[in-house]
Amino acid sequence: MKTKRHIAVVLMVLIVLVLVPGSSTQAKAKKCNHKKIIWVTLTKPTCEYRGRSYKKCKSCGKEWFQTIMKTPALGHKPGKPRILHPTCLSGGHKEIVCTRKGCPKSYGDEEICGSYLSYKELPALGHSYNKGMSIKTGKKRGKKFQYQKTQKCKRCGNRRISFYYK
């Protein structure tokens, strides 16, 4: 019976200590002078958007959200140009993208068209034939003989055959 009474008394004393403002251990602690201030990052800056940070006291944990520091945007970091070289018949392109991780204008992200920092279409080159070689075919039209001229493209090796009279 006495132990139950002792437990009840101890519980009542603890309740009084917690509920009475002047007797709690928190009220007896020294007031913080906020000398250890740090900046806590809310959002990190990206290529296109500014970052945001706020002040916090490292000693007591008080936070000041009314003093928000805005970190400038990083800006894009262009990589080396990637070139798809044009051929005689099909065009190519030259593209430059951002190399920062997480940027929507980088290689890693599956973005829609227009996500490049720079994109330039390169037109098809067309064939570049050599002078060629002419052979007399033996056919005759009036006083003129027919010749067959064979030319080869310097880039792709395509052959072009034409006929003329001389």
Residue frames as a rotation matrix with the C-alpha (Angstrom) as fourth column:
MET 1
0.568 0.823 0.000 0.00
0.823 -0.568 0.000 0.00
0.000 0.000 -1.000 0.00
LYS 2
0.453 -0.475 -0.754 2.84
0.162 -0.788 0.594 2.34
-0.876 -0.391 -0.280 0.90
THR 3
-0.601 -0.728 0.332 4.56
0.438 0.048 0.898 1.69
-0.669 0.684 0.290 -2.45
LYS 4
-0.067 0.666 0.743 1.42
0.978 -0.104 0.181 2.67
0.197 0.739 -0.644 -4.33
ARG 5
0.822 0.364 -0.438 1.27
0.492 -0.842 0.224 5.89
-0.287 -0.399 -0.871 -2.34
HIS 6
0.008 -0.917 -0.398 4.95
0.168 -0.391 0.905 6.63
-0.986 -0.075 0.151 -3.05
ILE 7
-0.614 -0.185 0.767 4.41
0.750 0.164 0.641 6.08
-0.244 0.969 0.038 -6.77
ALA 8
0.399 0.847 0.352 1.38
0.892 -0.448 0.066 8.40
0.213 0.287 -0.934 -6.75
VAL 9
0.696 -0.204 -0.688 3.36
0.255 -0.826 0.503 11.13
-0.671 -0.526 -0.523 -4.96
VAL 10
-0.408 -0.912 0.047 6.28
0.306 -0.088 0.948 10.86
-0.860 0.401 0.315 -7.39
LEU 11
-0.370 0.352 0.860 3.90
0.926 0.062 0.373 11.10
0.078 0.934 -0.349 -10.35
MET 12
0.722 0.680 -0.126 2.22
0.691 -0.716 0.099 14.19
-0.023 -0.158 -0.987 -8.88
VAL 13
0.320 -0.699 -0.639 5.59
0.133 -0.635 0.761 15.89
-0.938 -0.329 -0.110 -8.34
LEU 14
-0.648 -0.571 0.504 6.60
0.538 0.126 0.834 15.15
-0.540 0.811 0.226 -11.94
ILE 15
0.074 0.770 0.634 3.30
0.972 -0.199 0.128 16.53
0.224 0.606 -0.763 -13.27
VAL 16
0.809 0.189 -0.557 3.76
0.405 -0.865 0.295 19.73
-0.426 -0.465 -0.776 -11.23
LEU 17
-0.116 -0.951 -0.287 7.35
0.197 -0.305 0.932 20.14
-0.974 0.051 0.222 -12.54
VAL 18
-0.643 -0.100 0.759 6.22
0.744 0.154 0.650 19.77
-0.182 0.983 -0.025 -16.13
LEU 19
0.185 0.877 0.444 3.10
0.918 -0.316 0.241 21.94
0.351 0.363 -0.863 -15.91
VAL 20
0.758 0.039 -0.651 4.39
0.395 -0.822 0.411 24.79
-0.518 -0.569 -0.639 -13.74
PRO 21
0.867 -0.364 0.341 6.35
0.232 -0.312 -0.921 27.13
0.441 0.878 -0.186 -16.04
GLY 22
0.576 -0.678 0.456 8.92
-0.757 -0.653 -0.015 28.40
0.308 -0.337 -0.890 -13.56
SER 23
0.374 -0.412 0.831 10.02
-0.636 0.538 0.553 24.96
-0.675 -0.735 -0.060 -12.40
SER 24
0.973 0.006 0.229 10.78
0.145 0.755 -0.639 23.20
-0.177 0.655 0.734 -15.71
THR 25
0.173 -0.983 0.065 14.35
0.567 0.153 0.810 22.49
-0.806 -0.103 0.583 -16.73
GLN 26
0.012 -0.131 0.991 13.83
0.972 -0.230 -0.043 24.24
0.234 0.964 0.124 -20.08
ALA 27
0.840 0.359 0.408 12.98
0.274 -0.928 0.251 27.53
0.469 -0.099 -0.878 -18.40
LYS 28
0.792 -0.584 -0.179 16.15
0.062 -0.215 0.975 27.33
-0.608 -0.783 -0.134 -16.30
ALA 29
0.208 -0.749 0.630 18.39
0.944 0.322 0.071 26.95
-0.256 0.580 0.774 -19.40
LYS 30
-0.417 -0.456 -0.786 20.39
0.240 -0.890 0.388 29.97
-0.877 -0.026 0.481 -20.52
LYS 31
0.738 0.622 -0.261 19.01
-0.038 -0.348 -0.937 32.09
-0.674 0.701 -0.233 -23.32
CYS 32
0.180 -0.658 0.731 20.79
0.909 0.396 0.133 31.53
-0.377 0.640 0.670 -26.66
ASN 33
0.107 -0.213 -0.971 22.67
-0.071 -0.976 0.206 34.51
-0.992 0.047 -0.120 -28.12
HIS 34
0.853 0.363 0.375 22.51
0.275 0.298 -0.914 33.02
-0.443 0.883 0.154 -31.68
LYS 35
0.260 -0.846 -0.466 26.23
-0.666 -0.506 0.548 33.28
-0.700 0.168 -0.695 -32.44
LYS 36
-0.726 -0.507 0.464 26.41
-0.075 0.730 0.679 30.01
-0.684 0.458 -0.568 -34.40
ILE 37
0.348 0.857 -0.381 24.24
-0.473 -0.191 -0.860 30.90
-0.810 0.479 0.338 -37.41
ILE 38
-0.724 -0.500 0.474 24.30
0.160 0.547 0.821 28.63
-0.671 0.671 -0.316 -40.46
TRP 39
-0.268 0.624 -0.734 22.53
-0.929 -0.368 0.026 28.77
-0.254 0.689 0.679 -43.82
VAL 40
-0.422 0.254 0.870 20.28
0.078 0.967 -0.244 25.80
-0.903 -0.035 -0.428 -44.59
THR 41
-0.936 0.014 -0.353 19.45
-0.350 -0.165 0.922 25.02
-0.046 0.986 0.160 -48.22
LEU 42
-0.034 0.981 0.193 15.75
-0.445 0.158 -0.882 24.89
-0.895 -0.116 0.430 -49.11
THR 43
0.904 0.252 0.346 16.28
0.201 0.464 -0.863 24.35
-0.378 0.849 0.369 -52.84
LYS 44
-0.110 -0.988 0.108 19.55
0.490 0.040 0.871 23.87
-0.865 0.149 0.479 -54.71
PRO 45
0.139 0.121 -0.983 20.26
-0.652 -0.736 -0.183 26.12
-0.745 0.667 -0.024 -57.69
THR 46
0.339 -0.008 0.941 19.96
0.580 0.789 -0.203 24.52
-0.741 0.614 0.272 -61.12
CYS 47
-0.574 -0.575 0.583 20.98
0.802 -0.249 0.544 25.63
-0.167 0.779 0.604 -64.59
GLU 48
-0.440 0.503 0.744 17.86
0.454 -0.590 0.667 27.75
0.775 0.632 0.032 -65.03
TYR 49
0.605 0.780 0.161 16.46
0.189 -0.337 0.922 28.39
0.773 -0.528 -0.352 -61.51
ARG 50
-0.173 -0.643 0.746 17.83
-0.628 -0.512 -0.586 30.12
0.759 -0.570 -0.315 -58.42
GLY 51
-0.287 0.013 -0.958 18.40
0.597 0.785 -0.168 28.25
0.749 -0.620 -0.233 -55.17
ARG 52
0.340 0.453 0.824 17.02
-0.410 -0.718 0.563 29.35
0.847 -0.529 -0.058 -51.78
SER 53
-0.384 -0.497 -0.778 18.49
0.585 0.521 -0.622 29.15
0.715 -0.693 0.091 -48.25
TYR 54
0.646 0.559 0.521 17.39
-0.104 -0.611 0.785 30.34
0.757 -0.561 -0.336 -44.78
LYS 55
-0.349 -0.787 0.509 19.17
-0.612 -0.219 -0.760 31.10
0.709 -0.577 -0.405 -41.47
LYS 56
0.730 0.497 -0.469 19.24
0.056 0.641 0.766 28.67
0.681 -0.586 0.440 -38.55
CYS 57
0.272 -0.617 0.738 20.93
-0.945 -0.316 0.085 28.83
0.181 -0.721 -0.669 -35.15
LYS 58
-0.083 -0.407 -0.910 23.14
-0.275 0.887 -0.372 25.78
0.958 0.219 -0.185 -34.72
SER 59
-0.921 -0.332 0.202 22.96
-0.254 0.122 -0.960 26.03
0.294 -0.935 -0.197 -30.89
CYS 60
-0.650 0.716 0.254 19.22
-0.321 0.044 -0.946 26.27
-0.689 -0.697 0.201 -30.23
GLY 61
-0.673 0.354 0.650 17.68
0.657 0.690 0.304 25.36
-0.341 0.631 -0.697 -33.59
LYS 62
0.164 0.745 -0.646 15.75
0.166 -0.666 -0.727 28.63
-0.972 0.012 -0.233 -34.14
GLU 63
-0.400 -0.212 0.892 15.00
0.883 0.169 0.437 29.23
-0.244 0.962 0.120 -37.82
TRP 64
-0.227 0.285 -0.931 14.52
-0.104 -0.958 -0.268 32.54
-0.968 0.036 0.247 -39.64
PHE 65
-0.147 0.270 0.952 12.45
0.875 0.484 -0.002 31.96
-0.461 0.832 -0.307 -42.78
GLN 66
0.833 0.486 -0.265 11.95
0.337 -0.825 -0.454 35.69
-0.439 0.289 -0.851 -43.34
THR 67
0.255 -0.817 -0.518 15.63
-0.741 -0.509 0.438 36.02
-0.621 0.272 -0.735 -44.30
ILE 68
0.702 0.020 0.712 15.79
0.363 0.850 -0.382 33.94
-0.613 0.526 0.589 -47.46
MET 69
-0.154 -0.809 -0.568 18.98
-0.491 -0.436 0.754 34.14
-0.858 0.395 -0.330 -49.50
LYS 70
0.890 0.447 0.093 18.60
-0.110 0.409 -0.906 33.49
-0.443 0.796 0.413 -53.20
THR 71
-0.160 -0.951 0.264 21.57
0.067 0.256 0.964 31.75
-0.985 0.172 0.023 -54.77
PRO 72
-0.008 0.180 -0.984 21.97
-0.883 -0.463 -0.077 32.65
-0.469 0.868 0.163 -58.47
ALA 73
0.921 0.344 0.184 21.19
-0.191 0.809 -0.557 30.04
-0.340 0.477 0.810 -61.13
LEU 74
0.200 -0.913 0.354 24.25
0.204 0.393 0.897 28.07
-0.958 -0.107 0.265 -62.24
GLY 75
0.248 -0.079 -0.965 23.77
-0.881 -0.433 -0.191 28.51
-0.403 0.898 -0.177 -65.99
HIS 76
0.986 0.156 0.062 24.18
-0.111 0.881 -0.460 25.76
-0.126 0.446 0.886 -68.55
LYS 77
0.031 -0.990 0.139 27.51
-0.505 0.104 0.857 24.00
-0.862 -0.097 -0.497 -69.01
PRO 78
0.716 0.326 -0.618 27.75
-0.692 0.213 -0.690 23.27
-0.093 0.921 0.378 -72.75
GLY 79
0.385 -0.550 0.741 29.41
0.093 0.822 0.562 20.03
-0.918 -0.148 0.367 -73.77
LYS 80
-0.730 -0.667 -0.147 31.32
-0.153 -0.049 0.987 19.18
-0.666 0.743 -0.066 -76.91
PRO 81
-0.009 0.756 -0.655 29.26
-0.950 -0.210 -0.230 19.35
-0.311 0.620 0.720 -80.10
ARG 82
-0.305 0.036 0.952 27.87
0.156 0.988 0.013 16.02
-0.939 0.153 -0.307 -81.31
ILE 83
-0.244 0.135 -0.960 27.80
-0.862 -0.483 0.152 15.89
-0.443 0.865 0.235 -85.08
LEU 84
0.198 0.326 0.924 25.89
0.351 0.856 -0.378 13.51
-0.915 0.400 0.055 -87.30
HIS 85
-0.644 -0.602 -0.472 27.74
-0.188 -0.474 0.860 14.09
-0.742 0.642 0.192 -90.55
PRO 86
0.456 0.811 -0.367 25.65
-0.575 -0.047 -0.817 14.57
-0.679 0.584 0.445 -93.68
THR 87
-0.285 -0.469 0.836 26.07
0.418 0.724 0.549 12.21
-0.863 0.506 -0.010 -96.61
CYS 88
-0.991 -0.107 0.075 25.51
0.107 -0.339 0.935 12.68
-0.075 0.935 0.348 -100.31
LEU 89
-0.516 0.856 0.042 21.78
0.292 0.130 0.948 11.90
0.805 0.501 -0.317 -100.03
SER 90
0.487 0.732 -0.476 20.80
0.703 -0.006 0.711 12.57
0.518 -0.681 -0.518 -96.39
GLY 91
0.297 -0.299 0.907 21.32
-0.326 -0.924 -0.198 15.57
0.897 -0.237 -0.372 -94.16
GLY 92
-0.254 -0.428 -0.867 22.91
0.739 0.492 -0.460 15.60
0.624 -0.758 0.191 -90.74
HIS 93
0.765 0.463 0.449 22.88
0.083 -0.761 0.643 17.81
0.639 -0.454 -0.620 -87.67
LYS 94
-0.506 -0.861 -0.054 25.12
0.300 -0.116 -0.947 19.39
0.809 -0.495 0.317 -85.05
GLU 95
0.631 0.774 0.054 23.86
0.147 -0.188 0.971 19.51
0.762 -0.604 -0.233 -81.46
ILE 96
-0.658 -0.732 0.175 25.20
-0.042 -0.196 -0.980 20.91
0.752 -0.652 0.098 -78.20
VAL 97
0.492 0.825 -0.280 23.66
0.232 0.185 0.955 19.95
0.839 -0.534 -0.100 -74.87
CYS 98
0.371 -0.290 0.882 24.24
-0.833 -0.523 0.178 20.78
0.410 -0.801 -0.436 -71.20
THR 99
-0.177 -0.541 -0.822 26.57
-0.067 0.840 -0.539 18.46
0.982 -0.041 -0.185 -69.27
ARG 100
-0.657 -0.010 0.754 25.21
-0.737 -0.204 -0.645 19.21
0.160 -0.979 0.126 -65.77
LYS 101
-0.889 0.330 -0.318 23.56
0.360 0.932 -0.037 16.19
0.284 -0.147 -0.947 -64.14
GLY 102
-0.385 0.841 -0.381 19.80
0.734 0.029 -0.678 16.57
-0.559 -0.541 -0.628 -63.87
CYS 103
-0.583 0.179 -0.793 19.49
-0.405 -0.910 0.092 19.34
-0.705 0.375 0.603 -66.43
PRO 104
0.364 0.805 0.469 16.54
0.107 0.464 -0.879 18.73
-0.925 0.370 0.083 -68.79
LYS 105
0.860 -0.113 -0.498 18.74
-0.506 -0.325 -0.799 19.86
-0.072 0.939 -0.337 -71.66
SER 106
-0.213 -0.946 0.243 21.31
-0.866 0.299 0.402 17.08
-0.453 -0.125 -0.883 -71.17
TYR 107
-0.523 -0.078 -0.849 21.84
-0.651 0.680 0.338 13.70
0.550 0.729 -0.406 -72.83
GLY 108
-0.999 -0.013 -0.032 20.61
0.010 0.770 -0.637 11.73
0.033 -0.637 -0.770 -69.80
ASP 109
-0.437 0.898 -0.047 17.04
-0.144 -0.122 -0.982 12.97
-0.888 -0.423 0.182 -69.87
GLU 110
-0.634 0.366 0.682 14.51
0.767 0.411 0.493 11.77
-0.100 0.835 -0.541 -72.40
GLU 111
-0.377 0.454 -0.807 13.17
0.048 -0.861 -0.507 15.17
-0.925 -0.230 0.303 -73.37
ILE 112
0.634 0.661 0.400 11.03
0.520 0.018 -0.854 16.34
-0.572 0.750 -0.332 -76.23
CYS 113
0.069 -0.599 0.798 12.57
0.949 -0.208 -0.238 17.95
0.308 0.773 0.554 -79.31
GLY 114
0.439 0.032 0.898 13.98
0.076 -0.997 -0.001 21.41
0.896 0.068 -0.440 -78.75
SER 115
0.983 -0.072 -0.171 15.75
0.173 0.022 0.985 20.49
-0.067 -0.997 0.034 -75.54
TYR 116
0.221 -0.961 0.167 19.18
0.952 0.176 -0.251 21.26
0.212 0.215 0.953 -77.00
LEU 117
0.117 -0.301 -0.946 21.22
0.392 -0.862 0.322 24.33
-0.913 -0.409 0.017 -76.14
SER 118
-0.153 -0.192 -0.970 22.04
-0.787 -0.569 0.237 24.53
-0.597 0.799 -0.064 -79.83
TYR 119
0.008 0.198 0.980 20.81
0.404 0.896 -0.185 22.49
-0.915 0.397 -0.072 -82.78
LYS 120
-0.073 -0.099 -0.992 21.72
-0.750 -0.650 0.120 23.07
-0.657 0.753 -0.027 -86.42
GLU 121
0.743 0.358 0.566 20.53
0.129 0.753 -0.645 21.10
-0.657 0.552 0.513 -89.43
LEU 122
-0.385 -0.864 -0.324 23.27
-0.405 -0.157 0.901 20.25
-0.830 0.478 -0.290 -91.93
PRO 123
0.517 0.681 -0.519 22.04
-0.754 0.076 -0.652 19.85
-0.404 0.729 0.553 -95.52
ALA 124
0.689 -0.251 0.680 22.80
0.404 0.912 -0.072 16.82
-0.602 0.324 0.730 -97.70
LEU 125
-0.135 -0.892 -0.431 26.07
-0.067 -0.426 0.902 17.27
-0.989 0.151 -0.003 -99.57
GLY 126
0.813 0.367 -0.452 25.02
-0.487 0.004 -0.873 15.93
-0.318 0.930 0.182 -102.96
HIS 127
0.699 -0.565 0.438 27.29
0.616 0.787 0.033 13.77
-0.363 0.247 0.898 -105.11
SER 128
0.480 -0.663 -0.574 30.72
-0.620 -0.719 0.313 15.02
-0.621 0.206 -0.756 -106.12
TYR 129
0.879 -0.058 0.474 31.60
0.319 0.810 -0.492 13.21
-0.355 0.584 0.730 -109.32
ASN 130
-0.165 -0.975 -0.146 35.08
0.184 -0.176 0.967 13.05
-0.969 0.133 0.208 -110.85
LYS 131
-0.350 -0.015 -0.937 35.70
-0.784 -0.542 0.301 14.00
-0.512 0.840 0.178 -114.49
GLY 132
0.560 0.609 0.562 35.03
-0.283 0.778 -0.561 10.46
-0.779 0.155 0.608 -115.50
MET 133
-0.654 -0.730 0.197 36.14
-0.143 0.375 0.916 8.36
-0.743 0.571 -0.350 -118.40
SER 134
0.318 0.763 -0.563 34.63
-0.743 -0.168 -0.647 8.43
-0.588 0.624 0.514 -121.90
ILE 135
-0.585 -0.394 0.709 34.42
0.097 0.834 0.543 5.40
-0.805 0.387 -0.450 -124.18
LYS 136
-0.521 0.379 -0.764 33.35
-0.850 -0.312 0.425 5.43
-0.077 0.871 0.485 -127.82
THR 137
-0.069 0.593 0.802 30.38
-0.383 0.727 -0.570 3.01
-0.921 -0.347 0.177 -128.19
GLY 138
-0.845 -0.304 0.440 30.50
0.262 0.483 0.836 2.68
-0.466 0.821 -0.328 -131.97
LYS 139
0.156 0.947 0.282 26.98
0.897 -0.016 -0.441 3.99
-0.413 0.322 -0.852 -132.60
LYS 140
-0.878 -0.470 0.090 26.70
0.448 -0.742 0.498 6.84
-0.168 0.478 0.862 -135.03
ARG 141
0.319 0.930 -0.183 24.15
0.709 -0.362 -0.605 9.64
-0.629 0.063 -0.774 -135.52
GLY 142
0.993 -0.053 -0.102 24.89
-0.110 -0.690 -0.716 11.42
-0.033 0.722 -0.691 -138.72
LYS 143
0.391 -0.920 -0.032 28.56
-0.077 0.002 -0.997 12.30
0.917 0.393 -0.070 -138.67
LYS 144
-0.040 -0.366 0.930 28.79
-0.925 -0.337 -0.173 12.13
0.377 -0.867 -0.325 -134.82
PHE 145
-0.340 -0.160 -0.927 29.77
0.099 0.974 -0.204 9.12
0.935 -0.162 -0.316 -132.74
GLN 146
0.734 0.626 0.265 28.14
-0.268 -0.092 0.959 8.17
0.625 -0.775 0.100 -129.45
TYR 147
-0.482 -0.875 -0.038 30.30
-0.188 0.146 -0.971 8.18
0.856 -0.461 -0.235 -126.29
GLN 148
0.642 0.586 -0.495 29.59
0.361 0.338 0.869 6.68
0.676 -0.737 0.005 -122.89
LYS 149
-0.250 -0.694 0.675 30.89
-0.398 -0.562 -0.725 8.68
0.882 -0.450 -0.136 -119.91
THR 150
0.472 0.317 -0.823 31.27
0.562 0.611 0.558 6.89
0.679 -0.725 0.111 -116.54
GLN 151
-0.175 -0.467 0.867 31.77
-0.438 -0.751 -0.494 9.01
0.882 -0.466 -0.073 -113.43
LYS 152
0.010 0.091 -0.996 32.27
0.727 0.683 0.070 8.00
0.687 -0.724 -0.059 -109.81
CYS 153
0.798 0.316 0.513 31.31
-0.120 -0.751 0.649 10.00
0.591 -0.579 -0.562 -106.69
LYS 154
-0.211 -0.971 0.115 34.39
-0.246 -0.061 -0.967 10.87
0.946 -0.232 -0.226 -104.61
ARG 155
-0.382 0.102 0.919 32.48
-0.911 -0.207 -0.356 10.51
0.154 -0.973 0.172 -101.32
CYS 156
0.156 0.599 0.785 30.22
-0.725 0.610 -0.321 7.47
-0.671 -0.519 0.530 -101.62
GLY 157
-0.743 -0.558 0.369 31.40
-0.175 0.695 0.698 5.64
-0.646 0.454 -0.614 -104.75
ASN 158
0.315 0.920 0.235 28.07
0.174 0.187 -0.967 5.97
-0.933 0.345 -0.101 -106.60
ARG 159
-0.746 -0.561 0.359 28.48
0.415 0.029 0.909 5.58
-0.520 0.827 0.211 -110.38
ARG 160
0.314 0.790 -0.527 26.76
-0.145 -0.509 -0.849 7.74
-0.938 0.343 -0.045 -112.98
ILE 161
-0.549 -0.410 0.728 26.63
0.618 0.388 0.684 6.80
-0.563 0.826 0.040 -116.63
SER 162
0.336 0.637 -0.694 25.72
-0.149 -0.691 -0.707 9.30
-0.930 0.341 -0.137 -119.33
PHE 163
-0.034 -0.269 0.963 25.76
0.894 0.422 0.150 9.27
-0.447 0.866 0.226 -123.11
TYR 164
0.382 0.126 -0.916 26.61
-0.198 -0.956 -0.215 12.06
-0.903 0.263 -0.340 -125.52
TYR 165
0.675 -0.145 0.723 27.46
0.719 0.349 -0.601 12.52
-0.165 0.926 0.340 -129.18
LYS 166
0.348 -0.668 -0.658 30.63
-0.177 -0.736 0.654 14.09
-0.921 -0.111 -0.374 -130.50
